[in-house]
Amino acid sequence: MPNFDAEKECESLQAFVQHAERLAVSPEVTKELCQQALQKEHAAKDLSGVALDNQIRKNRIRWLRNYLTEAGTKRANELGWPNTYTFTKSLAESLICKNGDGLPIAVVRPSIVETSVKKPFLGWNEGINTSASLSYLLGTYFRQLPTNERKRLDIIPVDSVCCGMTLIAAAIVERRNRRVYQLATSVTNPCDMRRSIELTSLAHRKYYRAQEGLEYWLRLRFDAIPVSKERYDRMSAPAQKAIIQSIQRIMAPLQLRKPLARAERSLEKVEKLIGLFQPFILHNEHDFVADNVEKLSYALVAEEKNEFGYDTRSIDWWEYWIYVHIPALRKWTYPLIEGRPLEARPARNFQLTPAFPTNGETVRTGTNGATWRYS
């Protein structure tokens, strides 16, 4: 963007955050938050005193988060980014480019980081990551995912990212690094959205077939399919939400509790989730080249390739998706989405072993084949 100054942008954003924080405690906003706390849906709580103050505090936190999210998204869109996530990453890179001349630095851009294939063990995952929410949704009765079937879903195992970053760090130490490294699979081993949705459905079906009960029997027959945005709006969550809202309006004069409030909230969550991921599954078709990190991997000596080599070309997506990735999400991530405790992980012993020879033996190291002697 012409005349864009990353430092001035950061200063402007920091000033805006301070302004928003002051606005959140202003008398006008406080009055609005108090009115929200005393609305009809909170009447059963009989809020007053400390309870009312606590509810206002929660509302204030929510108000500030929504205010900053809306403003940040608007600014990101003005600069050509779909959301604040991509905007802030770009801002960080701009600051590095501006202030990093002459410094031994490299920008590393991993794609969608997911379940491990080797280390610390096969099928390790943690937290609610990028694909977890969507894959979980595709395991429910939700069927129609708006997506570009041809778009490559750029997923990479987390241990491949770690190997790549280790190689890049070594290259920086030896001052032979490139400025930018992309750790990705969309060129070396592509898997498009149509295929990823199909594999997700197969993985869910495999699990449900092994379970007992009517719920699993029904879910077994609900395979997700990729659809256009128009069909999604016309037949899926947005249309269903509109129907429910119409029923709610009809029921409103009866002064009864909203009969479909839970369903409406669920559909709102689905809409927000789909909206969040649309830039990555529907709108853009980017392929990320990983030549720079592969060159570092090729330079490794033979005895180090198995331990430190960067290899995404050998991933079998069928095997990975059905037998590694989705089972790992089901074990480590889906419980977090559902609010359930995780399974206890078995204790692991950790012991440092000598990393280098202690007898004065000469060894070759990885990135350039130089020899070093440890004694």
C-alpha positions as CSV (number, residue, x, y, z in Angstrom):
1,M,0.0,0.0,0.0
2,P,1.5,3.4,-1.0
3,N,2.8,5.6,1.8
4,F,2.0,2.9,4.5
5,D,4.1,3.4,7.6
6,A,4.0,0.4,9.9
7,E,5.3,2.3,13.0
8,K,2.7,5.0,12.6
9,E,0.0,2.4,12.1
10,C,1.1,0.7,15.4
11,E,1.0,4.0,17.2
12,S,-2.4,4.8,15.8
13,L,-3.8,1.4,16.9
14,Q,-2.3,1.8,20.4
15,A,-4.0,5.2,20.7
16,F,-7.3,3.7,19.5
17,V,-7.1,0.9,22.1
18,Q,-6.5,3.5,24.9
19,H,-9.5,5.6,23.6
20,A,-11.7,2.5,23.6
21,E,-10.7,1.6,27.1
22,R,-11.6,5.1,28.3
23,L,-14.9,5.0,26.4
24,A,-15.8,1.6,28.0
25,V,-15.8,3.3,31.5
26,S,-17.5,6.5,30.4
27,P,-20.9,7.4,32.0
28,E,-22.8,6.9,28.7
29,V,-21.5,3.4,28.1
30,T,-21.9,2.5,31.8
31,K,-25.5,3.5,31.7
32,E,-26.1,1.4,28.6
33,L,-24.4,-1.6,30.2
34,C,-26.5,-1.2,33.3
35,Q,-29.7,-1.2,31.3
36,Q,-28.5,-4.4,29.5
37,A,-28.0,-6.0,32.9
38,L,-31.5,-5.2,34.0
39,Q,-33.2,-6.4,30.8
40,K,-36.0,-8.9,31.0
41,E,-33.8,-12.0,30.5
42,H,-31.9,-11.1,33.6
43,A,-35.0,-10.4,35.7
44,A,-35.0,-13.8,37.2
45,K,-31.6,-13.2,38.7
46,D,-32.9,-10.2,40.7
47,L,-29.7,-8.3,40.2
48,S,-28.6,-5.7,42.7
49,G,-25.6,-4.6,44.6
50,V,-22.5,-6.7,44.0
51,A,-24.3,-9.1,41.6
52,L,-25.3,-6.1,39.4
53,D,-21.8,-4.8,39.5
54,N,-20.4,-8.1,38.4
55,Q,-22.9,-8.4,35.5
56,I,-22.0,-4.8,34.4
57,R,-18.3,-5.8,34.6
58,K,-18.9,-8.8,32.3
59,N,-21.0,-6.7,29.9
60,R,-18.2,-4.1,29.8
61,I,-15.6,-6.7,28.9
62,R,-17.8,-8.0,26.2
63,W,-18.6,-4.5,24.9
64,L,-14.9,-3.6,24.7
65,R,-14.0,-6.8,22.9
66,N,-16.8,-6.3,20.4
67,Y,-15.9,-2.7,19.9
68,L,-12.2,-3.4,19.2
69,T,-13.0,-6.4,17.0
70,E,-15.3,-4.4,14.8
71,A,-12.9,-1.5,14.5
72,G,-9.9,-3.8,13.9
73,T,-11.8,-5.7,11.2
74,K,-12.8,-2.4,9.5
75,R,-9.2,-1.2,9.5
76,A,-8.0,-4.6,8.2
77,N,-10.5,-4.5,5.4
78,E,-9.4,-0.9,4.5
79,L,-5.8,-2.2,4.0
80,G,-6.9,-5.2,2.0
81,W,-6.9,-7.9,4.7
82,P,-9.9,-10.1,5.5
83,N,-9.5,-10.1,9.3
84,T,-7.4,-8.8,12.2
85,Y,-5.4,-12.1,12.3
86,T,-3.8,-11.6,8.8
87,F,-3.6,-7.9,9.4
88,T,-1.5,-8.1,12.5
89,K,0.8,-10.7,11.0
90,S,1.4,-8.4,8.0
91,L,2.0,-5.5,10.3
92,A,4.6,-7.5,12.2
93,E,6.4,-8.4,9.0
94,S,6.3,-4.7,7.8
95,L,8.0,-3.7,11.1
96,I,10.7,-6.4,10.6
97,C,11.3,-5.2,7.0
98,K,11.6,-1.6,8.1
99,N,13.8,-2.1,11.1
100,G,15.6,-5.4,10.3
101,D,18.2,-4.3,7.7
102,G,21.6,-5.8,8.5
103,L,20.2,-8.1,11.2
104,P,20.3,-11.9,11.0
105,I,16.6,-12.4,10.8
106,A,14.2,-14.5,8.8
107,V,10.4,-14.4,8.5
108,V,8.8,-17.8,8.8
109,R,5.3,-18.3,7.5
110,P,3.8,-21.7,8.5
111,S,0.4,-22.5,7.0
112,I,-2.3,-24.2,9.0
113,V,-0.4,-26.1,11.8
114,E,-2.1,-29.3,12.7
115,T,-1.6,-32.8,14.2
116,S,1.9,-34.3,14.4
117,V,3.1,-37.4,12.5
118,K,6.1,-38.3,14.5
119,K,7.1,-36.0,17.4
120,P,6.5,-35.8,20.3
121,F,4.4,-38.8,19.2
122,L,2.1,-39.8,16.4
123,G,-1.2,-37.9,16.7
124,W,-0.3,-35.1,19.2
125,N,-2.4,-32.0,19.2
126,E,-3.3,-29.3,21.7
127,G,-5.9,-26.6,22.0
128,I,-8.7,-25.5,19.6
129,N,-6.8,-25.0,16.4
130,T,-7.8,-24.0,12.9
131,S,-9.4,-27.1,11.5
132,A,-10.8,-28.4,14.8
133,S,-13.9,-26.2,14.8
134,L,-14.8,-26.9,11.2
135,S,-14.1,-30.6,11.4
136,Y,-16.2,-30.8,14.6
137,L,-19.1,-29.0,12.8
138,L,-18.9,-31.5,9.9
139,G,-19.4,-34.3,12.4
140,T,-22.7,-33.0,13.5
141,Y,-26.0,-32.7,11.5
142,F,-24.5,-29.7,9.7
143,R,-24.2,-30.8,6.0
144,Q,-23.5,-27.9,3.7
145,L,-20.1,-26.1,4.0
146,P,-19.7,-23.1,1.7
147,T,-16.3,-23.5,0.0
148,N,-14.3,-23.4,-3.2
149,E,-13.8,-27.1,-4.0
150,R,-10.6,-26.4,-5.9
151,K,-9.0,-24.4,-3.2
152,R,-6.0,-26.1,-1.6
153,L,-6.4,-26.4,2.2
154,D,-2.8,-25.8,3.2
155,I,-2.3,-28.0,6.3
156,I,1.1,-29.0,7.7
157,P,1.9,-31.2,10.7
158,V,3.3,-29.4,13.7
159,D,6.5,-31.5,13.8
160,S,7.2,-30.6,10.2
161,V,7.0,-26.9,11.2
162,C,9.4,-27.6,14.1
163,C,11.9,-29.3,11.8
164,G,11.6,-26.4,9.4
165,M,12.2,-23.8,12.1
166,T,15.2,-25.7,13.4
167,L,16.8,-25.7,10.0
168,I,16.0,-22.0,9.5
169,A,17.5,-21.2,12.9
170,A,20.7,-23.1,12.0
171,A,20.9,-21.2,8.7
172,I,20.6,-17.9,10.6
173,V,23.4,-18.8,12.9
174,E,25.6,-19.5,9.9
175,R,24.4,-16.3,8.1
176,R,23.2,-18.2,5.1
177,N,19.5,-17.7,5.5
178,R,16.9,-16.3,3.1
179,R,14.7,-13.5,4.3
180,V,11.4,-15.4,4.0
181,Y,10.5,-19.1,4.5
182,Q,7.1,-20.6,3.9
183,L,6.3,-23.9,5.6
184,A,3.4,-25.3,3.6
185,T,2.0,-28.1,1.5
186,S,-0.2,-26.5,-1.1
187,V,2.5,-26.9,-3.8
188,T,4.6,-29.8,-2.6
189,N,1.6,-32.1,-1.6
190,P,-1.7,-30.4,-2.2
191,C,-5.1,-31.4,-0.7
192,D,-8.1,-29.4,-2.0
193,M,-11.2,-28.5,0.0
194,R,-13.4,-31.1,-1.7
195,R,-11.0,-33.9,-0.7
196,S,-10.5,-32.6,2.8
197,I,-14.3,-32.5,3.4
198,E,-14.6,-36.0,2.0
199,L,-11.9,-37.3,4.2
200,T,-13.3,-35.6,7.3
201,S,-16.7,-37.2,6.6
202,L,-15.1,-40.6,6.2
203,A,-13.2,-40.3,9.4
204,H,-16.4,-39.3,11.3
205,R,-18.2,-42.2,9.6
206,K,-15.5,-44.7,10.7
207,Y,-15.9,-43.5,14.3
208,Y,-19.7,-43.5,14.4
209,R,-19.9,-46.9,12.8
210,A,-18.0,-48.3,15.8
211,Q,-20.4,-46.7,18.3
212,E,-23.8,-47.9,19.5
213,G,-27.0,-45.9,19.8
214,L,-29.5,-44.0,17.7
215,E,-27.6,-40.7,17.8
216,Y,-24.5,-42.3,16.2
217,W,-26.7,-44.2,13.7
218,L,-28.2,-40.9,12.6
219,R,-25.0,-39.0,12.4
220,L,-23.5,-41.9,10.3
221,R,-25.9,-40.9,7.6
222,F,-25.2,-37.1,7.5
223,D,-22.1,-36.7,5.3
224,A,-21.0,-33.1,4.7
225,I,-20.7,-31.7,1.2
226,P,-19.1,-28.6,-0.3
227,V,-21.6,-26.1,-1.6
228,S,-21.6,-22.6,-3.1
229,K,-22.1,-19.6,-0.9
230,E,-25.5,-18.9,-2.5
231,R,-26.8,-22.4,-1.7
232,Y,-25.5,-22.1,1.9
233,D,-27.4,-18.8,2.4
234,R,-30.5,-20.2,0.8
235,M,-30.7,-23.7,2.4
236,S,-28.4,-23.9,5.5
237,A,-27.7,-22.0,8.7
238,P,-28.7,-18.4,7.6
239,A,-32.1,-19.6,6.2
240,Q,-32.8,-21.8,9.2
241,K,-32.0,-18.9,11.5
242,A,-34.4,-16.7,9.6
243,I,-37.2,-19.3,10.0
244,I,-36.5,-19.6,13.8
245,Q,-36.5,-15.8,14.2
246,S,-39.9,-15.6,12.4
247,I,-41.3,-18.2,14.8
248,Q,-39.9,-16.2,17.7
249,R,-41.7,-13.1,16.5
250,I,-45.0,-14.9,16.3
251,M,-44.5,-16.3,19.8
252,A,-43.5,-13.0,21.3
253,P,-47.0,-11.7,22.1
254,L,-47.7,-14.8,24.2
255,Q,-45.2,-13.7,26.8
256,L,-43.6,-17.2,26.9
257,R,-40.0,-18.1,27.1
258,K,-38.5,-18.2,23.6
259,P,-39.0,-21.8,22.6
260,L,-36.2,-22.0,20.1
261,A,-33.6,-19.7,21.8
262,R,-31.0,-22.4,22.1
263,A,-31.4,-23.4,18.4
264,E,-31.1,-19.7,17.4
265,R,-27.9,-19.3,19.5
266,S,-26.4,-22.4,17.9
267,L,-27.1,-21.2,14.4
268,E,-25.6,-17.8,15.3
269,K,-22.4,-19.6,16.4
270,V,-22.4,-21.6,13.1
271,E,-22.8,-18.4,11.1
272,K,-19.9,-16.7,13.0
273,L,-17.7,-19.7,12.5
274,I,-18.3,-19.9,8.8
275,G,-17.8,-16.2,8.5
276,L,-14.5,-16.4,10.3
277,F,-13.1,-19.1,8.0
278,Q,-14.6,-17.9,4.7
279,P,-11.4,-16.1,3.6
280,F,-9.5,-19.4,4.0
281,I,-12.0,-21.9,2.5
282,L,-13.9,-19.9,0.0
283,H,-12.6,-16.6,-1.2
284,N,-8.8,-16.9,-1.9
285,E,-6.8,-19.4,-3.9
286,H,-3.2,-19.0,-2.7
287,D,-0.5,-21.5,-3.2
288,F,2.6,-21.2,-0.9
289,V,6.0,-22.3,-2.2
290,A,8.3,-24.0,0.3
291,D,11.5,-24.2,-1.9
292,N,13.7,-22.3,0.6
293,V,13.2,-24.6,3.5
294,E,13.4,-27.7,1.3
295,K,16.9,-26.5,0.1
296,L,18.0,-26.4,3.7
297,S,16.7,-29.9,4.2
298,Y,18.4,-31.3,1.1
299,A,21.7,-29.9,2.5
300,L,21.6,-32.1,5.6
301,V,24.1,-34.9,5.9
302,A,22.6,-38.3,5.5
303,E,22.7,-39.2,9.2
304,E,20.7,-36.1,10.2
305,K,18.0,-36.3,7.6
306,N,15.7,-38.6,9.6
307,E,16.0,-36.5,12.7
308,F,15.9,-32.9,11.2
309,G,14.7,-33.3,7.7
310,Y,11.7,-31.3,6.4
311,D,9.5,-33.6,4.4
312,T,5.9,-32.9,3.5
313,R,5.9,-34.6,0.2
314,S,5.6,-38.1,1.7
315,I,2.3,-37.4,3.6
316,D,-0.5,-39.7,2.6
317,W,-3.6,-37.5,3.3
318,W,-6.0,-40.4,3.4
319,E,-3.9,-42.1,6.1
320,Y,-3.2,-38.8,7.9
321,W,-6.8,-37.5,7.9
322,I,-8.7,-40.7,8.8
323,Y,-6.2,-42.5,11.1
324,V,-4.2,-39.6,12.6
325,H,-5.6,-36.1,12.4
326,I,-9.4,-36.5,13.1
327,P,-8.8,-39.2,15.9
328,A,-6.3,-36.8,17.5
329,L,-8.8,-34.0,17.4
330,R,-11.5,-36.3,18.9
331,K,-9.1,-37.1,21.7
332,W,-7.4,-33.8,22.5
333,T,-9.6,-31.0,21.1
334,Y,-13.3,-31.9,20.7
335,P,-13.7,-32.3,24.5
336,L,-12.6,-28.7,24.8
337,I,-15.2,-27.6,22.3
338,E,-17.9,-29.6,24.2
339,G,-16.7,-28.4,27.7
340,R,-15.5,-31.9,28.7
341,P,-12.3,-32.7,30.6
342,L,-9.5,-34.2,28.5
343,E,-8.2,-37.7,29.1
344,A,-5.2,-37.9,31.5
345,R,-2.0,-38.2,29.5
346,P,0.4,-40.9,30.6
347,A,3.5,-39.8,32.4
348,R,6.6,-39.7,30.2
349,N,10.2,-40.0,31.4
350,F,12.6,-37.4,30.1
351,Q,16.3,-37.8,30.3
352,L,19.0,-35.9,28.5
353,T,21.5,-37.9,26.6
354,P,24.9,-36.7,25.4
355,A,24.2,-34.8,22.2
356,F,27.8,-34.8,21.0
357,P,30.8,-37.2,21.2
358,T,32.9,-36.8,24.4
359,N,35.9,-38.7,23.1
360,G,37.3,-36.1,20.7
361,E,35.7,-37.7,17.7
362,T,35.2,-35.5,14.6
363,V,31.6,-35.1,13.5
364,R,30.0,-33.4,10.5
365,T,27.1,-31.0,11.2
366,G,24.1,-30.4,9.2
367,T,23.6,-27.3,7.2
368,N,26.9,-27.0,5.4
369,G,28.8,-30.1,6.1
370,A,31.5,-28.3,8.2
371,T,33.4,-30.4,10.7
372,W,33.6,-29.7,14.4
373,R,35.5,-31.5,17.2
374,Y,34.0,-31.8,20.7
375,S,36.3,-32.7,23.5
